[in-house]
Amino acid sequence: MRFVAELRASPRLGVLVGTVAASVGVIYGYDLSNIAGALLFITDEFGLTTHQQELLTTAVVIGEIAGAVGGGVLANRIGRKKSMVLVAATYGAFALLGALSTALPMLMAARFALGITIGISVVVVPVFVAESAPTRVRGAMLVAYQVATVIGIIVGYLAAYLLAGSQSWRWMLGLAAVPAVLTTVLLLRLPDTARWYVMKGRTEQARRVLQRMEPDLDPDAQLAEIERGLREESGGALREMLRRPYLRATVFVVGLGFFIQITGINAIVYYSPRLFEAMGFRGHFALLVLPALVQVAALAAVLVALVLVDRLGRRPILLSGIGMMIAANALLIAVFLAGSDFGGVLTVLGFLGVLLFTVGFTFGFGALVWVYAGESFPARLRSTGSSAMLTSDLVANAIVAGAFLTMLESLGGAGTFVVFGVLAIVGFVFVYKLAPETKGRQLEEIQYYWANGGRWPAPVGQDVRS
């Protein structure tokens, strides 16, 4: 495959950056799914109501919002690498604290603290990869984070299934510390990004990183381009994001982050066992392994996106994925309207609807969120812009996590997926109108798209209308 050949041709440091970013994604994905299995047993042990189950699930998301709000500032102050080391180390500690919880308040506090570390990671990782990866494979390496996230989700479901017989929800939560420790070891081997070194006036360190990352390019020319981009930017980061030329970029990334979650993907990830129960499935295998199989298909979809993102471009992949989500919502609405007594064909169609929904998400929204988070802003605004995007994403995530079970009980399956279907249609229109095509563009070049009113400037000597 072209991507594999390009990755082999990339310097060793570039491959290591992708590997480390992927390992952080495994941590994130495992946490998304392990709570789904653990809830089956925590609910019985602590006697949780539906509302308390929603609160426990939402606690980590609220923590993620807090982490995302401060993630950009932290990444600019202490660096991308040190921020990621801090995330991995504290994640492992809080995962163990959750596993040792003896009451609901202690568990919710541990989940909230765990969420803070995840919130920081989802801001810093795309920035770290976007600023470190060679241009020719940057998009694919950003998508690789989503690949790792899906792998983590699969591992979380399978671990829950293997431990379900003994109802060992504490082990389900505590095992998250293992990849956290391994990730910390990997991170310690990396330098920070050249762009962060330039921002801090550490030019020689930036030059050494550039020579290792892309030795076939002139490091002095790259340094000059980075420095020029930084000199052109003035004023406070937040103020600049709220005025031209970056106001349009801010609207796009904040809106994209919101639609990624409000359309319902984490309702399926967090509550798959409950959703499959509503479709007539029974037993630990059906409730925990079937969601894992859905994620295996999703993994295949995001691998396809990884191969295509630097060939076909960002927009075709993103719009195709949202289109699949719209079709899946229509199928799920039809299945729930067909009758409340699931069985046979209806149960199979319901499973296929969830499968199509998840595949569409990972192929489009899931794969491209990290690409756009890392590409949409110039260097000094990049971490703050990613923070804004992911904060919006997590606010929508909290809304869905806190309301899905109540929606399912009050609106029924058909009504719930009508809501998600309408939101997916609105998201499709939003992306069609605002999403830029950034394939093959240097990071410093992308700012000119926003400065030109959402259009790429015509090459010198070419009529802008041509």
C-alpha positions as CSV (number, residue, x, y, z in Angstrom):
1,M,0.0,0.0,0.0
2,R,1.1,3.5,-0.7
3,F,0.8,4.6,3.0
4,V,2.9,1.7,4.2
5,A,5.6,2.5,1.6
6,E,5.6,6.2,2.6
7,L,5.7,5.3,6.3
8,R,8.7,3.0,5.7
9,A,10.4,5.9,3.8
10,S,9.8,8.3,6.7
11,P,12.5,8.8,9.3
12,R,12.6,6.6,12.4
13,L,11.5,9.5,14.7
14,G,8.4,10.1,12.6
15,V,7.4,6.4,13.0
16,L,8.0,6.6,16.7
17,V,5.8,9.7,17.0
18,G,3.0,7.8,15.4
19,T,3.4,4.8,17.6
20,V,3.4,6.9,20.8
21,A,0.3,8.8,19.6
22,A,-1.4,5.5,18.9
23,S,-0.6,4.2,22.4
24,V,-2.4,7.2,24.0
25,G,-5.4,6.4,21.8
26,V,-5.5,2.9,23.2
27,I,-5.9,4.3,26.7
28,Y,-8.7,6.6,25.6
29,G,-10.5,3.9,23.8
30,Y,-10.3,1.4,26.6
31,D,-11.8,3.9,29.0
32,L,-14.7,4.5,26.6
33,S,-15.8,0.9,26.5
34,N,-14.7,-0.6,29.8
35,I,-17.3,1.4,31.7
36,A,-20.0,-0.2,29.5
37,G,-19.1,-3.6,30.8
38,A,-18.4,-2.5,34.4
39,L,-21.8,-0.8,34.7
40,L,-23.5,-4.2,34.4
41,F,-22.0,-5.1,37.7
42,I,-21.5,-1.8,39.4
43,T,-25.2,-1.2,39.1
44,D,-26.0,-4.3,41.1
45,E,-23.3,-3.9,43.7
46,F,-24.1,-0.2,44.4
47,G,-27.8,-0.4,43.6
48,L,-27.7,2.3,41.0
49,T,-30.8,3.9,39.4
50,T,-30.9,4.9,35.7
51,H,-30.1,8.5,36.6
52,Q,-27.1,7.4,38.8
53,Q,-25.8,5.2,35.9
54,E,-25.9,8.3,33.7
55,L,-24.2,10.4,36.3
56,L,-21.4,7.9,36.7
57,T,-20.9,7.7,32.9
58,T,-21.0,11.5,32.6
59,A,-18.5,12.1,35.5
60,V,-15.6,11.2,33.3
61,V,-16.9,13.4,30.5
62,I,-17.2,16.4,32.8
63,G,-13.6,15.8,33.8
64,E,-12.6,15.7,30.1
65,I,-14.2,19.1,29.6
66,A,-12.1,20.5,32.4
67,G,-9.0,18.9,31.0
68,A,-9.7,20.1,27.5
69,V,-10.2,23.7,28.6
70,G,-6.8,23.8,30.2
71,G,-5.0,21.4,27.8
72,G,-4.1,24.1,25.3
73,V,-2.6,26.4,27.9
74,L,-0.7,23.5,29.5
75,A,0.7,22.4,26.2
76,N,2.0,25.9,25.4
77,R,3.5,26.4,28.8
78,I,5.3,23.2,29.6
79,G,5.4,21.6,26.1
80,R,3.6,19.0,24.2
81,K,5.8,16.1,25.4
82,K,5.7,16.9,29.1
83,S,1.9,17.3,28.9
84,M,1.6,13.9,27.5
85,V,3.9,12.3,30.1
86,L,1.8,13.9,32.8
87,V,-1.3,12.6,31.2
88,A,-0.1,9.0,31.0
89,A,1.3,8.8,34.5
90,T,-1.7,10.3,36.3
91,Y,-4.1,8.3,34.1
92,G,-2.6,5.1,35.5
93,A,-2.9,6.3,39.1
94,F,-6.6,7.4,38.7
95,A,-7.5,4.1,37.0
96,L,-6.3,2.2,40.0
97,L,-8.1,4.6,42.4
98,G,-11.4,3.9,40.5
99,A,-10.8,0.1,40.8
100,L,-10.3,0.4,44.5
101,S,-13.5,2.5,45.1
102,T,-15.8,1.3,47.9
103,A,-18.8,3.6,47.3
104,L,-20.3,5.6,44.4
105,P,-19.0,9.1,45.5
106,M,-15.4,7.7,45.6
107,L,-15.8,6.1,42.2
108,M,-17.3,9.2,40.7
109,A,-14.4,11.3,42.0
110,A,-11.9,8.9,40.5
111,R,-13.7,8.9,37.1
112,F,-13.8,12.7,37.2
113,A,-10.1,12.9,37.8
114,L,-9.5,10.3,35.1
115,G,-11.5,12.4,32.7
116,I,-9.2,15.4,33.3
117,T,-6.2,13.4,32.1
118,I,-8.2,12.2,29.0
119,G,-9.3,15.8,28.2
120,I,-5.8,17.0,28.2
121,S,-4.7,14.1,26.0
122,V,-7.3,14.7,23.3
123,V,-6.1,18.3,23.0
124,V,-2.4,17.6,23.1
125,V,-2.0,14.5,21.0
126,P,-3.4,15.9,17.7
127,V,-1.1,19.0,18.1
128,F,1.9,16.9,18.9
129,V,1.4,14.6,15.9
130,A,0.5,17.5,13.5
131,E,3.6,19.4,14.5
132,S,5.9,16.4,14.4
133,A,4.8,14.2,11.5
134,P,6.3,14.4,8.0
135,T,3.9,16.3,5.7
136,R,3.3,13.4,3.3
137,V,1.9,11.1,6.0
138,R,0.6,13.7,8.5
139,G,-3.1,13.0,7.8
140,A,-2.6,9.3,8.0
141,M,-0.7,9.5,11.3
142,L,-3.4,11.7,12.8
143,V,-6.0,9.1,11.7
144,A,-3.8,6.4,13.3
145,Y,-4.8,7.9,16.7
146,Q,-8.4,7.0,15.9
147,V,-7.3,3.5,14.8
148,A,-5.7,3.0,18.3
149,T,-8.8,4.4,20.0
150,V,-11.0,1.8,18.3
151,I,-8.5,-0.9,19.2
152,G,-8.8,0.3,22.8
153,I,-12.6,0.1,22.6
154,I,-12.4,-3.5,21.3
155,V,-10.0,-4.5,24.1
156,G,-12.2,-2.9,26.7
157,Y,-15.3,-4.8,25.6
158,L,-13.4,-8.1,25.4
159,A,-11.8,-7.6,28.8
160,A,-15.2,-7.0,30.2
161,Y,-16.5,-10.2,28.6
162,L,-13.6,-12.3,29.9
163,L,-14.1,-10.9,33.5
164,A,-17.9,-11.0,33.4
165,G,-18.2,-14.5,34.7
166,S,-16.6,-13.4,38.0
167,Q,-18.3,-10.0,37.9
168,S,-14.8,-8.4,38.4
169,W,-15.6,-4.8,37.5
170,R,-12.7,-3.6,39.5
171,W,-10.2,-5.5,37.3
172,M,-12.1,-4.1,34.3
173,L,-11.3,-0.5,35.4
174,G,-7.8,-1.2,37.0
175,L,-6.3,-2.9,33.9
176,A,-6.3,0.5,32.2
177,A,-3.1,1.3,34.2
178,V,-1.1,-1.2,32.1
179,P,-1.1,0.7,28.8
180,A,-0.6,4.0,30.7
181,V,2.7,2.8,32.2
182,L,3.9,1.5,28.8
183,T,2.9,4.8,27.1
184,T,4.9,6.8,29.7
185,V,8.0,4.8,28.9
186,L,7.6,5.4,25.2
187,L,7.0,9.2,25.7
188,L,10.2,9.6,27.6
189,R,12.2,8.8,24.5
190,L,10.8,11.6,22.4
191,P,11.8,15.3,22.0
192,D,9.2,18.0,21.9
193,T,8.1,19.5,18.6
194,A,10.2,21.9,16.6
195,R,7.4,24.4,16.5
196,W,7.1,24.5,20.3
197,Y,10.9,24.9,20.6
198,V,10.7,27.9,18.2
199,M,7.8,29.4,20.2
200,K,10.1,29.3,23.3
201,G,13.2,30.7,21.5
202,R,15.1,27.3,21.5
203,T,16.1,27.4,17.9
204,E,19.0,24.9,18.0
205,Q,16.8,22.3,19.5
206,A,14.1,23.0,16.9
207,R,16.7,22.6,14.1
208,R,17.9,19.2,15.5
209,V,14.3,17.9,15.6
210,L,13.6,19.0,12.1
211,Q,16.8,17.3,10.8
212,R,15.7,14.1,12.5
213,M,12.1,14.4,11.3
214,E,12.5,15.3,7.7
215,P,16.2,15.1,6.8
216,D,15.5,15.5,3.1
217,L,14.3,19.1,3.6
218,D,16.3,22.2,4.5
219,P,15.9,22.7,8.2
220,D,16.8,26.4,8.0
221,A,14.1,27.0,5.4
222,Q,11.6,25.2,7.6
223,L,12.7,27.2,10.7
224,A,12.3,30.4,8.7
225,E,8.8,29.4,7.7
226,I,7.8,28.6,11.3
227,E,9.3,31.9,12.6
228,R,7.6,33.9,9.9
229,G,4.2,32.3,10.8
230,L,4.8,33.2,14.4
231,R,5.8,36.8,13.7
232,E,2.6,37.3,11.7
233,E,0.4,36.4,14.6
234,S,-0.1,39.0,17.4
235,G,-2.5,39.5,20.3
236,G,-4.1,37.1,22.7
237,A,-4.8,33.6,21.4
238,L,-8.5,33.7,22.4
239,R,-9.1,37.2,21.1
240,E,-7.5,36.3,17.8
241,M,-9.6,33.2,17.4
242,L,-12.7,35.4,17.8
243,R,-11.9,37.8,15.1
244,R,-10.9,37.6,11.4
245,P,-9.3,35.9,9.7
246,Y,-9.7,33.0,12.3
247,L,-13.3,33.5,13.3
248,R,-14.5,31.3,10.5
249,A,-12.0,28.6,11.5
250,T,-13.1,28.9,15.1
251,V,-16.8,28.5,14.1
252,F,-15.8,25.5,12.0
253,V,-13.8,23.6,14.6
254,V,-16.2,24.3,17.4
255,G,-19.2,23.3,15.3
256,L,-17.4,20.2,14.0
257,G,-16.5,19.1,17.6
258,F,-20.1,19.5,18.7
259,F,-21.6,17.5,15.8
260,I,-19.1,14.7,16.2
261,Q,-20.6,13.9,19.6
262,I,-24.2,15.2,19.6
263,T,-25.0,12.8,16.7
264,G,-24.8,10.0,19.3
265,I,-21.7,7.8,18.8
266,N,-20.8,7.6,22.5
267,A,-24.3,6.7,23.4
268,I,-23.7,3.5,21.5
269,V,-20.2,3.0,23.0
270,Y,-21.2,3.7,26.6
271,Y,-24.5,2.0,26.6
272,S,-24.3,-0.8,23.9
273,P,-25.3,-3.5,26.4
274,R,-28.5,-1.6,27.3
275,L,-29.2,-0.8,23.6
276,F,-28.8,-4.4,22.6
277,E,-31.0,-5.5,25.5
278,A,-33.7,-3.2,24.1
279,M,-33.3,-5.1,20.8
280,G,-33.9,-8.5,22.4
281,F,-30.3,-9.6,22.9
282,R,-29.5,-11.6,26.1
283,G,-26.4,-13.0,27.8
284,H,-22.8,-11.7,28.4
285,F,-21.7,-12.8,24.9
286,A,-24.4,-10.9,23.1
287,L,-24.1,-7.8,25.4
288,L,-20.3,-7.5,25.4
289,V,-18.8,-9.4,22.4
290,L,-21.3,-8.1,19.8
291,P,-20.3,-4.5,20.6
292,A,-16.7,-5.6,20.2
293,L,-17.5,-7.1,16.8
294,V,-19.1,-3.8,15.8
295,Q,-15.9,-2.0,16.7
296,V,-13.9,-4.5,14.7
297,A,-15.9,-3.4,11.6
298,A,-15.3,0.2,12.7
299,L,-11.6,-0.5,12.9
300,A,-11.6,-1.8,9.3
301,A,-13.4,1.4,8.3
302,V,-10.9,3.7,10.0
303,L,-8.0,1.8,8.4
304,V,-9.6,2.4,5.0
305,A,-9.8,6.1,6.0
306,L,-6.2,6.1,7.0
307,V,-5.1,4.8,3.6
308,L,-7.4,7.3,1.7
309,V,-7.1,10.5,3.7
310,D,-3.9,11.7,2.0
311,R,-5.0,10.4,-1.4
312,L,-8.7,11.3,-1.8
313,G,-8.7,14.2,0.7
314,R,-10.5,15.1,3.9
315,R,-13.9,16.3,2.6
316,P,-15.0,13.2,0.6
317,I,-14.2,10.9,3.5
318,L,-16.0,13.1,6.1
319,L,-19.2,13.6,4.0
320,S,-19.4,9.9,3.1
321,G,-19.1,8.8,6.7
322,I,-21.9,11.2,7.8
323,G,-24.0,9.9,4.9
324,M,-23.7,6.4,6.3
325,M,-24.7,7.6,9.7
326,I,-27.9,9.1,8.3
327,A,-28.7,5.8,6.5
328,A,-28.1,3.9,9.7
329,N,-30.5,6.2,11.7
330,A,-33.2,5.6,9.1
331,L,-32.7,1.8,9.4
332,L,-32.8,1.9,13.2
333,I,-36.0,4.1,13.2
334,A,-37.7,1.5,10.9
335,V,-36.6,-1.4,13.1
336,F,-38.0,0.1,16.3
337,L,-41.2,1.2,14.6
338,A,-41.8,-2.3,13.2
339,G,-42.6,-3.6,16.7
340,S,-41.5,-3.9,20.3
341,D,-41.2,-7.7,20.2
342,F,-37.8,-8.1,18.8
343,G,-36.6,-11.4,17.3
344,G,-35.3,-13.0,14.1
345,V,-35.0,-10.5,11.2
346,L,-35.7,-7.4,13.3
347,T,-32.9,-8.2,15.8
348,V,-30.5,-8.8,13.0
349,L,-31.5,-5.5,11.3
350,G,-31.1,-3.7,14.5
351,F,-27.6,-5.0,14.9
352,L,-26.8,-4.1,11.3
353,G,-28.1,-0.6,12.0
354,V,-25.8,-0.1,15.0
355,L,-22.9,-1.6,12.9
356,L,-23.5,0.8,9.9
357,F,-23.8,3.8,12.3
358,T,-20.5,3.0,14.0
359,V,-18.7,2.3,10.8
360,G,-19.9,5.5,9.3
361,F,-18.8,7.5,12.3
362,T,-15.3,6.0,12.5
363,F,-14.8,6.4,8.7
364,G,-15.8,10.1,8.7
365,F,-16.2,12.0,12.0
366,G,-14.0,9.7,14.0
367,A,-11.1,9.6,11.6
368,L,-11.1,13.3,10.6
369,V,-11.6,15.0,14.0
370,W,-7.9,14.5,14.8
371,V,-6.9,15.7,11.4
372,Y,-8.8,18.9,11.5
373,A,-7.9,19.5,15.2
374,G,-4.3,19.4,14.2
375,E,-4.5,21.3,10.9
376,S,-7.0,24.1,11.2
377,F,-4.9,26.8,13.1
378,P,-1.4,28.1,12.8
379,A,1.3,27.1,15.3
380,R,0.6,29.6,18.2
381,L,-3.2,29.1,18.0
382,R,-3.1,25.4,17.3
383,S,-3.2,24.0,20.9
384,T,-5.8,26.6,21.9
385,G,-7.9,25.9,18.8
386,S,-7.7,22.2,19.5
387,S,-8.8,22.9,23.1
388,A,-11.8,24.8,21.9
389,M,-12.8,22.1,19.4
390,L,-12.4,19.3,21.9
391,T,-14.2,21.2,24.6
392,S,-17.2,21.6,22.3
393,D,-16.9,17.9,21.5
394,L,-17.0,17.0,25.1
395,V,-19.9,19.2,26.0
396,A,-21.9,17.4,23.4
397,N,-20.6,14.1,24.7
398,A,-21.7,15.0,28.3
399,I,-25.2,15.9,27.0
400,V,-25.5,12.5,25.2
401,A,-24.0,10.5,28.0
402,G,-26.3,12.1,30.6
403,A,-29.5,11.9,28.6
404,F,-29.4,8.7,26.4
405,L,-30.9,6.2,28.9
406,T,-33.6,8.6,29.8
407,M,-34.3,9.3,26.1
408,L,-34.5,5.5,25.4
409,E,-37.0,5.0,28.2
410,S,-39.1,8.1,27.4
411,L,-39.0,8.4,23.6
412,G,-38.4,4.8,22.8
413,G,-35.8,3.6,20.2
414,A,-37.5,5.1,17.2
415,G,-37.9,8.6,18.8
416,T,-34.3,8.5,20.1
417,F,-32.9,7.7,16.6
418,V,-35.1,10.3,15.0
419,V,-33.4,12.9,17.1
420,F,-29.9,11.6,16.2
421,G,-30.9,11.3,12.5
422,V,-32.0,15.0,12.3
423,L,-28.8,16.0,14.0
424,A,-26.7,14.0,11.5
425,I,-28.4,15.8,8.6
426,V,-27.7,19.2,10.1
427,G,-24.1,18.0,10.7
428,F,-23.8,17.0,7.0
429,V,-24.9,20.4,5.8
430,F,-22.5,22.1,8.2
431,V,-19.5,20.1,7.0
432,Y,-20.5,20.6,3.4
433,K,-20.6,24.4,3.8
434,L,-17.5,25.0,6.0
435,A,-15.0,22.1,5.9
436,P,-11.8,23.0,3.9
437,E,-9.8,20.5,1.9
438,T,-6.3,20.5,3.5
439,K,-4.8,17.5,1.7
440,G,-1.2,18.2,0.8
441,R,-1.1,21.7,2.3
442,Q,1.7,22.8,4.6
443,L,0.4,23.8,8.1
444,E,1.6,27.4,7.7
445,E,-0.3,27.6,4.3
446,I,-3.7,26.6,5.7
447,Q,-4.1,30.0,7.4
448,Y,-4.5,31.7,4.0
449,Y,-7.7,29.7,3.4
450,W,-9.4,31.4,6.3
451,A,-7.9,34.8,5.5
452,N,-9.4,34.5,2.0
453,G,-13.0,34.0,3.3
454,G,-13.1,30.2,3.2
455,R,-11.5,29.8,-0.3
456,W,-8.0,28.9,-1.3
457,P,-6.1,31.9,-2.8
458,A,-5.5,31.5,-6.6
459,P,-1.9,30.9,-7.6
460,V,0.0,34.0,-8.6
461,G,-1.0,35.0,-12.1
462,Q,-4.2,33.0,-12.1
463,D,-7.7,34.6,-12.0
464,V,-9.3,33.8,-8.6
465,R,-12.5,32.8,-10.5
466,S,-10.8,30.1,-12.5
